Amino acid sequence: MEEEKARLQQEISVAMEQVMENLGDGTLVIPDPVQRGLAETTNPTLDVEGLRALRDDLNHLLR
């Protein structure tokens, strides 16, 4: 379970970087998944299901 959690956190980190690059400079509104990702990065609280949902939401922003 911890291994999957670590993998999901890594996937979230990569997705966060990609989303932030796509948003560019001067973005006034930060999408909810990005806000949740930032919160999870600084204070991890999500379980595996929550991490999966966050990863999926971030990946959805990349499409």
C-alpha positions as CSV (number, residue, x, y, z in Angstrom):
1,M,0.0,0.0,0.0
2,E,2.8,2.4,0.9
3,E,4.5,1.6,-2.4
4,E,1.4,2.5,-4.4
5,K,1.0,5.7,-2.3
6,A,4.6,6.7,-3.1
7,R,4.0,6.0,-6.8
8,L,0.8,8.1,-6.9
9,Q,2.5,11.0,-5.1
10,Q,5.3,10.9,-7.8
11,E,2.7,10.8,-10.6
12,I,0.9,13.8,-9.0
13,S,4.2,15.7,-8.7
14,V,4.9,15.2,-12.4
15,A,1.3,16.1,-13.4
16,M,1.5,19.3,-11.2
17,E,4.7,20.4,-13.0
18,Q,3.1,19.8,-16.4
19,V,-0.1,21.6,-15.5
20,M,1.8,24.6,-14.0
21,E,3.8,24.8,-17.3
22,N,0.6,24.8,-19.3
23,L,-1.0,27.5,-17.2
24,G,1.8,29.8,-17.8
25,D,2.6,33.1,-16.1
26,G,0.0,35.6,-15.0
27,T,-2.7,33.0,-14.3
28,L,-5.3,34.6,-12.1
29,V,-7.4,31.6,-11.3
30,I,-5.7,28.4,-10.1
31,P,-7.9,25.3,-10.9
32,D,-9.2,23.3,-7.9
33,P,-7.1,20.2,-8.7
34,V,-3.9,22.3,-8.7
35,Q,-4.9,23.9,-5.3
36,R,-5.5,20.4,-4.0
37,G,-2.2,19.2,-5.4
38,L,-0.3,22.0,-3.7
39,A,-2.0,21.3,-0.4
40,E,-1.2,17.6,-0.7
41,T,2.4,18.4,-1.5
42,T,2.9,20.5,1.6
43,N,0.7,18.5,4.0
44,P,0.0,14.9,2.7
45,T,-3.4,13.7,4.1
46,L,-5.0,11.7,1.2
47,D,-5.4,8.0,1.2
48,V,-4.8,5.9,-1.9
49,E,-8.2,6.6,-3.3
50,G,-7.9,10.3,-2.8
51,L,-4.5,10.3,-4.5
52,R,-5.9,8.4,-7.5
53,A,-8.7,10.9,-7.8
54,L,-6.3,13.9,-7.5
55,R,-4.0,12.3,-10.1
56,D,-6.9,11.7,-12.5
57,D,-8.2,15.3,-12.0
58,L,-4.7,16.7,-12.8
59,N,-4.3,14.5,-15.8
60,H,-7.7,15.7,-17.0
61,L,-6.4,19.3,-17.0
62,L,-3.6,18.2,-19.4
63,R,-6.0,17.0,-22.1
